[in-house]
Amino acid sequence: MSMPRRRLIRPAQAPAQTNPNHPRQIQKLRERLDHERSTLARWQTKLKRAFNTVEKCQKAISRMERKLTHLED
């Protein structure tokens, strides 16, 4: 097995508390997360409603097609 030509040496990461905006960043991210979750919940409700409507239409169409084939025979 060959060795890589060079090895990257990266400095150790500094602790996260050195950034004075860190608590504000966390707060903003939590607010955005809450907003996105509520948006997703709204869309899921609309999606369920649309899905049920599509299912109803498909059932009605299949019922009508069966009835037509039965009447035509």
C-alpha positions, 0 to 999 in steps of 0.5 A: 500500500502506498503512502500519500504524498503529503499529510494535511495537519489541521489545527485543533478546533477552538471551543465554540464559546469563543464566538460572542454571537454563539448564543444568539446563533443558537436562538436564531436557529431554534426559531427558524427550526420552529418556523420550518416545523410549523410550515411542514405541519401545515403542508402535510395537512394540505397534502393529506387532504389532496391525497384523500381527494385523489383517492376518492376520484380514483375510486369513482373512476374505477367504479364508473369504468367497471359499471361501463364494462358491465353495461356494455357486455 
